[in-house]
């Protein structure tokens, strides 16, 4: 890392940005909180636009991990010594922070898991075991991430249930009329994504939940991309399950959350067996622990959970409304800027969108675009974004995706545009 | 750090825009499909082999510039080569790009040396070798789709 150079670049950028940005967020100050942003890639300042894959971590989160392992590390819910009490208190306080952040009724409705994938698998396995029979139907949408497709396919294979898929329109929006037609007495669960990772579409999940509840069908919302961009209120949504990953919301990887309504979680059988999830064990009979512990077999990711709470505190200090407003401004700027490039096709043009821009450029393959941008220090995602059915829908093998966060700037968008012009130049006929 | 133009040489861009032998081969007696699940690159390779000699080679498919150029160059190079010589070239090419073989191997690569720049981009090595993995499968009459994820 060439710190001096990076700092100079930053100071230069700061001067330029002051004139152009109108927001209550002090983005240049925020960037100081993220040490990783201040480095060069291929001799150019890093422009990190791959936030939908994973977000960078503020110093506060990194410090929390350091602090836990330097001062408070112990197993939780086990020892009666001071460190164990301290670690347990921090771990359970983290659960309270998550509960408050998404406005759950009770902390026991917050299950710590590895991430969204594990959360969905937990529900698919448990709910499948207790509620699903041959001929039952599960509804997902065409824009799901593979993690909200494959667990349900596996459940259908096990039980003989049928997977129904809500189609999307040419803008990448769910067709609500088609969704309504799919809801019927055989439907046992609806599982849809809140914000699409490949298209940026913000789905009308509140309406979709209301419609499902009219048929008494529970709804799981995959919120992996929603937490970093907007406020989530699980009581206002009235969703039955909500899932998200820590690493996509400025916390470490390996920690995530399953929210579930207490009465539903109590009905679900345990996911994994082991320590912590039991009340008593004998060779004749084992009694399971109460929620949330019933679903947290083994030693959990203690530092991860505590650091997740730090990340959520960090977001709340900035103000999720301020973040949403700034990202909207950045999205509009980026959309206009990208559309000035001849041959650029935006994939995903929903009216209600988060700051994710998926696109194709002429007939240049996304991987070539990604490599050329990397030469310019710009990190984007190239590929199918773990959402192959969407690529099929738009008849493209892959897209390039720039996903923006509150620490990105308009100057970085300008660099992206310049990089894309460079790609066109390399591939000109 | 290598330069962008070292990776995307004119010859590579040319082959990616106008791939050679880009068609289905009538009367082929060896055929295989290659797939790179990471980026979706897909190709079908057709060979006409007679008495251990590759008489004709062609391909169809869609992929990035590196994989298309590599497949295009490969079909040009294969014509007139024995199976043993083709397998040896694959071994050297793959070994060079993955750093298993030493730098001098480049002298044995002939026209393929144009793809040497890929060596500095580990994520793109699979793009350059997809066609060659597919060749290996075709020569061994494997009917399954080969992927780069093995």
HADDOCK unambig.tbl for C-alpha pairs under 7 A between the chains (distance, minus, plus):
assign (segid A and resid 42 and name CA) (segid B and resid 1 and name CA) 6.91 0.50 0.50
assign (segid A and resid 365 and name CA) (segid B and resid 63 and name CA) 6.87 0.50 0.50
assign (segid A and resid 365 and name CA) (segid B and resid 64 and name CA) 4.83 0.50 0.50
assign (segid A and resid 365 and name CA) (segid B and resid 65 and name CA) 6.94 0.50 0.50
assign (segid A and resid 367 and name CA) (segid B and resid 64 and name CA) 6.39 0.50 0.50
assign (segid A and resid 368 and name CA) (segid B and resid 64 and name CA) 6.31 0.50 0.50
assign (segid A and resid 368 and name CA) (segid B and resid 65 and name CA) 6.71 0.50 0.50
assign (segid A and resid 375 and name CA) (segid B and resid 4 and name CA) 6.85 0.50 0.50
assign (segid A and resid 383 and name CA) (segid B and resid 38 and name CA) 6.88 0.50 0.50
assign (segid A and resid 383 and name CA) (segid B and resid 39 and name CA) 5.00 0.50 0.50
assign (segid A and resid 384 and name CA) (segid B and resid 39 and name CA) 6.81 0.50 0.50
assign (segid A and resid 397 and name CA) (segid B and resid 40 and name CA) 5.96 0.50 0.50
assign (segid A and resid 398 and name CA) (segid B and resid 39 and name CA) 6.70 0.50 0.50
assign (segid A and resid 398 and name CA) (segid B and resid 40 and name CA) 6.92 0.50 0.50
assign (segid A and resid 427 and name CA) (segid B and resid 13 and name CA) 6.56 0.50 0.50
